[in-house]
Amino acid sequence: MKNDWPELTQQPIQHIDATPDEDYALRILRAYRENCNVMWSVSSDKDLENPLFEMMNQHNIDRAKILDKAIELLQANKGK
């Protein structure tokens, strides 16, 4: 069976340390944030562009911005 999916830029994080401590929520957000760096390797060749993969990559960029803000807020409020 042929796989028509492009390569990923890195492997996603599938497991995190779930120790129930004060850093647990940050570990979850940081893992999700790191997974935003997992992109589909799409070609810049106009004949090989795929709007679906480009959209999924853009959604990862958009999610990363939201998660960056949430992580910043949680870090700023840590220990208060």
mmCIF file of the C-alpha atoms, coordinates in Angstrom:
data_MODEL
# 
_entry.id   MODEL 
# 
loop_
_atom_site.group_PDB 
_atom_site.id 
_atom_site.type_symbol 
_atom_site.label_atom_id 
_atom_site.label_alt_id 
_atom_site.label_comp_id 
_atom_site.label_asym_id 
_atom_site.label_entity_id 
_atom_site.label_seq_id 
_atom_site.pdbx_PDB_ins_code 
_atom_site.Cartn_x 
_atom_site.Cartn_y 
_atom_site.Cartn_z 
_atom_site.occupancy 
_atom_site.B_iso_or_equiv 
_atom_site.pdbx_formal_charge 
_atom_site.auth_seq_id 
_atom_site.auth_comp_id 
_atom_site.auth_asym_id 
_atom_site.auth_atom_id 
_atom_site.pdbx_PDB_model_num 
ATOM 1  C CA . MET A 1 1  ? 0.000  0.000  0.000  1.00 0.00 ? 1  MET A CA 1 
ATOM 2  C CA . LYS A 1 2  ? 1.470  3.340  -1.061 1.00 0.00 ? 2  LYS A CA 1 
ATOM 3  C CA . ASN A 1 3  ? 1.614  6.157  1.465  1.00 0.00 ? 3  ASN A CA 1 
ATOM 4  C CA . ASP A 1 4  ? 0.912  9.507  -0.211 1.00 0.00 ? 4  ASP A CA 1 
ATOM 5  C CA . TRP A 1 5  ? 1.469  11.521 2.955  1.00 0.00 ? 5  TRP A CA 1 
ATOM 6  C CA . PRO A 1 6  ? 4.519  13.790 2.965  1.00 0.00 ? 6  PRO A CA 1 
ATOM 7  C CA . GLU A 1 7  ? 7.264  13.464 5.542  1.00 0.00 ? 7  GLU A CA 1 
ATOM 8  C CA . LEU A 1 8  ? 7.030  15.206 8.906  1.00 0.00 ? 8  LEU A CA 1 
ATOM 9  C CA . THR A 1 9  ? 9.633  17.729 9.989  1.00 0.00 ? 9  THR A CA 1 
ATOM 10 C CA . GLN A 1 10 ? 9.956  15.935 13.357 1.00 0.00 ? 10 GLN A CA 1 
ATOM 11 C CA . GLN A 1 11 ? 8.231  13.214 15.320 1.00 0.00 ? 11 GLN A CA 1 
ATOM 12 C CA . PRO A 1 12 ? 5.434  14.352 17.636 1.00 0.00 ? 12 PRO A CA 1 
ATOM 13 C CA . ILE A 1 13 ? 5.563  13.972 21.402 1.00 0.00 ? 13 ILE A CA 1 
ATOM 14 C CA . GLN A 1 14 ? 3.110  11.273 22.348 1.00 0.00 ? 14 GLN A CA 1 
ATOM 15 C CA . HIS A 1 15 ? 3.690  10.970 26.096 1.00 0.00 ? 15 HIS A CA 1 
ATOM 16 C CA . ILE A 1 16 ? 4.509  13.393 28.872 1.00 0.00 ? 16 ILE A CA 1 
ATOM 17 C CA . ASP A 1 17 ? 5.453  13.039 32.512 1.00 0.00 ? 17 ASP A CA 1 
ATOM 18 C CA . ALA A 1 18 ? 2.061  13.025 34.240 1.00 0.00 ? 18 ALA A CA 1 
ATOM 19 C CA . THR A 1 19 ? 3.396  13.395 37.767 1.00 0.00 ? 19 THR A CA 1 
ATOM 20 C CA . PRO A 1 20 ? 0.710  15.401 39.592 1.00 0.00 ? 20 PRO A CA 1 
ATOM 21 C CA . ASP A 1 21 ? 2.777  18.367 40.706 1.00 0.00 ? 21 ASP A CA 1 
ATOM 22 C CA . GLU A 1 22 ? 2.687  22.133 40.178 1.00 0.00 ? 22 GLU A CA 1 
ATOM 23 C CA . ASP A 1 23 ? 4.429  21.831 36.780 1.00 0.00 ? 23 ASP A CA 1 
ATOM 24 C CA . TYR A 1 24 ? 1.953  19.327 35.315 1.00 0.00 ? 24 TYR A CA 1 
ATOM 25 C CA . ALA A 1 25 ? -0.166 21.877 33.415 1.00 0.00 ? 25 ALA A CA 1 
ATOM 26 C CA . LEU A 1 26 ? 2.951  23.553 32.001 1.00 0.00 ? 26 LEU A CA 1 
ATOM 27 C CA . ARG A 1 27 ? 4.327  20.196 30.818 1.00 0.00 ? 27 ARG A CA 1 
ATOM 28 C CA . ILE A 1 28 ? 1.062  19.506 28.986 1.00 0.00 ? 28 ILE A CA 1 
ATOM 29 C CA . LEU A 1 29 ? 1.029  22.916 27.312 1.00 0.00 ? 29 LEU A CA 1 
ATOM 30 C CA . ARG A 1 30 ? 4.719  22.717 26.422 1.00 0.00 ? 30 ARG A CA 1 
ATOM 31 C CA . ALA A 1 31 ? 4.232  19.280 24.856 1.00 0.00 ? 31 ALA A CA 1 
ATOM 32 C CA . TYR A 1 32 ? 1.305  20.531 22.793 1.00 0.00 ? 32 TYR A CA 1 
ATOM 33 C CA . ARG A 1 33 ? 3.372  23.585 21.870 1.00 0.00 ? 33 ARG A CA 1 
ATOM 34 C CA . GLU A 1 34 ? 6.320  21.428 20.772 1.00 0.00 ? 34 GLU A CA 1 
ATOM 35 C CA . ASN A 1 35 ? 3.947  19.385 18.621 1.00 0.00 ? 35 ASN A CA 1 
ATOM 36 C CA . CYS A 1 36 ? 3.032  22.596 16.794 1.00 0.00 ? 36 CYS A CA 1 
ATOM 37 C CA . ASN A 1 37 ? 6.546  22.375 15.320 1.00 0.00 ? 37 ASN A CA 1 
ATOM 38 C CA . VAL A 1 38 ? 5.601  19.108 13.620 1.00 0.00 ? 38 VAL A CA 1 
ATOM 39 C CA . MET A 1 39 ? 4.921  20.235 10.082 1.00 0.00 ? 39 MET A CA 1 
ATOM 40 C CA . TRP A 1 40 ? 4.228  18.459 6.846  1.00 0.00 ? 40 TRP A CA 1 
ATOM 41 C CA . SER A 1 41 ? 7.155  18.748 4.460  1.00 0.00 ? 41 SER A CA 1 
ATOM 42 C CA . VAL A 1 42 ? 5.529  20.369 1.471  1.00 0.00 ? 42 VAL A CA 1 
ATOM 43 C CA . SER A 1 43 ? 7.311  21.319 -1.685 1.00 0.00 ? 43 SER A CA 1 
ATOM 44 C CA . SER A 1 44 ? 7.769  24.851 -2.908 1.00 0.00 ? 44 SER A CA 1 
ATOM 45 C CA . ASP A 1 45 ? 7.410  23.427 -6.419 1.00 0.00 ? 45 ASP A CA 1 
ATOM 46 C CA . LYS A 1 46 ? 4.084  24.782 -7.738 1.00 0.00 ? 46 LYS A CA 1 
ATOM 47 C CA . ASP A 1 47 ? 3.264  21.405 -9.298 1.00 0.00 ? 47 ASP A CA 1 
ATOM 48 C CA . LEU A 1 48 ? 3.595  19.633 -5.947 1.00 0.00 ? 48 LEU A CA 1 
ATOM 49 C CA . GLU A 1 49 ? 1.877  22.114 -3.616 1.00 0.00 ? 49 GLU A CA 1 
ATOM 50 C CA . ASN A 1 50 ? -1.021 20.751 -1.635 1.00 0.00 ? 50 ASN A CA 1 
ATOM 51 C CA . PRO A 1 51 ? -3.488 23.221 -0.075 1.00 0.00 ? 51 PRO A CA 1 
ATOM 52 C CA . LEU A 1 52 ? -4.588 20.706 2.578  1.00 0.00 ? 52 LEU A CA 1 
ATOM 53 C CA . PHE A 1 53 ? -1.070 20.231 3.985  1.00 0.00 ? 53 PHE A CA 1 
ATOM 54 C CA . GLU A 1 54 ? -0.382 23.953 3.753  1.00 0.00 ? 54 GLU A CA 1 
ATOM 55 C CA . MET A 1 55 ? -3.583 24.636 5.722  1.00 0.00 ? 55 MET A CA 1 
ATOM 56 C CA . MET A 1 56 ? -2.657 22.062 8.382  1.00 0.00 ? 56 MET A CA 1 
ATOM 57 C CA . ASN A 1 57 ? 0.798  23.642 8.731  1.00 0.00 ? 57 ASN A CA 1 
ATOM 58 C CA . GLN A 1 58 ? -0.794 27.094 9.072  1.00 0.00 ? 58 GLN A CA 1 
ATOM 59 C CA . HIS A 1 59 ? -3.126 25.781 11.759 1.00 0.00 ? 59 HIS A CA 1 
ATOM 60 C CA . ASN A 1 60 ? -0.080 24.540 13.686 1.00 0.00 ? 60 ASN A CA 1 
ATOM 61 C CA . ILE A 1 61 ? 1.428  28.028 13.466 1.00 0.00 ? 61 ILE A CA 1 
ATOM 62 C CA . ASP A 1 62 ? -1.839 29.564 14.698 1.00 0.00 ? 62 ASP A CA 1 
ATOM 63 C CA . ARG A 1 63 ? -2.092 27.057 17.581 1.00 0.00 ? 63 ARG A CA 1 
ATOM 64 C CA . ALA A 1 64 ? 1.524  27.768 18.558 1.00 0.00 ? 64 ALA A CA 1 
ATOM 65 C CA . LYS A 1 65 ? 0.772  31.471 18.992 1.00 0.00 ? 65 LYS A CA 1 
ATOM 66 C CA . ILE A 1 66 ? -2.173 30.722 21.289 1.00 0.00 ? 66 ILE A CA 1 
ATOM 67 C CA . LEU A 1 67 ? -0.186 28.188 23.316 1.00 0.00 ? 67 LEU A CA 1 
ATOM 68 C CA . ASP A 1 68 ? 2.768  30.580 23.636 1.00 0.00 ? 68 ASP A CA 1 
ATOM 69 C CA . LYS A 1 69 ? 0.438  33.123 25.264 1.00 0.00 ? 69 LYS A CA 1 
ATOM 70 C CA . ALA A 1 70 ? -1.093 30.525 27.593 1.00 0.00 ? 70 ALA A CA 1 
ATOM 71 C CA . ILE A 1 71 ? 2.334  29.235 28.657 1.00 0.00 ? 71 ILE A CA 1 
ATOM 72 C CA . GLU A 1 72 ? 3.544  32.781 29.288 1.00 0.00 ? 72 GLU A CA 1 
ATOM 73 C CA . LEU A 1 73 ? 0.504  33.530 31.468 1.00 0.00 ? 73 LEU A CA 1 
ATOM 74 C CA . LEU A 1 74 ? 0.811  30.300 33.422 1.00 0.00 ? 74 LEU A CA 1 
ATOM 75 C CA . GLN A 1 75 ? 4.525  30.850 34.010 1.00 0.00 ? 75 GLN A CA 1 
ATOM 76 C CA . ALA A 1 76 ? 3.908  34.434 35.155 1.00 0.00 ? 76 ALA A CA 1 
ATOM 77 C CA . ASN A 1 77 ? 1.291  33.253 37.657 1.00 0.00 ? 77 ASN A CA 1 
ATOM 78 C CA . LYS A 1 78 ? 3.281  30.258 38.891 1.00 0.00 ? 78 LYS A CA 1 
ATOM 79 C CA . GLY A 1 79 ? 4.002  30.497 42.568 1.00 0.00 ? 79 GLY A CA 1 
ATOM 80 C CA . LYS A 1 80 ? 1.539  33.310 43.262 1.00 0.00 ? 80 LYS A CA 1 
# 
